């Protein structure tokens, strides 16, 4: 059995949307209250031991007495919020991420997670699911959801769409073995180049395809926000100017929605391409060697930062990681040091070359190399050496 995530598009009614918005606010409030408490506790007594999620859960009843609106929230979602906060601190202590931050009301991501307790999450028919506090929600999915659901994460996108991500247990469906290994070189001109000749996936600049339309609406949004900040309305009774909030201006909301829709379309196009590419690789090869790039360092190059961000190398690696685990394949991460400088035929180091040089000939053995294909072959070779050392010479597959 393997744990999987199943994403559903859900369609809540007006009352359910109000309940979702209220629960989003309650989990955000608990996060901010607990974070403020932990920060103050550390300032007052730095030597005190760090609290656990179990200890934070004991504070929830007191918090509900002080703030009665928290009683309307789904109870397990508040417990999961405490758990996520403690996990965020642990990641900070391991220096994997920064210090946890307070959540804003108008943040990009609005979500909360409910745990399965005593059958509170159940599928209803082929297009319905029963959730705590919400009742039955309609959904769309390309497959039938399993009976056993561990937890569900409900979210709202900036474009007003609602999704539910179910954590379920399913059978491990392994793809047939091919006994093939491929090295993959990540790049900007081509998203991915394989160690097999003429096997490359060209880059698609999704950000440039809708760049003109996005730029127009971003300018409209900026202008409307500037005008909205200057606008005032008069109170008829007090006869004084009263500034309005940004929510009063419908033209600002329409422009913000258009910008979000364009950005969502770009993200969906990129995700669709990455899913198709990774599934094709996992089906065709038993071992996939990928260079372990430090994308954060590469983004410091302001000339190529936008093009590198469009490639989404981190997302490509994430998809390959869980798909290889699902389908019985192997992903090997290789240090990319000098993979484009060494000759894949004889191992001669020809030195560092400018990015404009895409082909070169080895002065020692005379082999003519395509820069990206040569790097992919070196990545494949390093993966085989790594597998031989770790697996004591076991054969692929």
Secondary structure, DSSP 8 states (H G I E B T S, - for coil): -EEEEEEEEEE--HHHHHHHHHHHHHHHHHHHHHHHHHHHHHHH-TTS----HHHHHHHHHHHHHHSGGGGGS-HHHHHHHHHHHHHHHHHHHTTSS-------TT-S-EEEEEE--TT-SEEETTTEEEETTTEEEEEE-SS---S-EEEEEEEE-TTS-EEEEEEEEE----------EEEEEE-SSEEEEESSTT-EEE---HHHHTHHHHHHHHHHHHHHHHHHHH-EEE-TTT-SEEE--GGG-HHHHHHHHHHHHHHHHHHHHHHHHHHHHHHHHHHH-SEEEEE---HHHHTT-TTTHHHHHHH-HHHHHHHHHHHHHHTT-EEEEE--TTTTTB-TTT--B-----TT--EEE-TTT--EEEHHHHHHHHHHHHHHHHHHHHHTS----
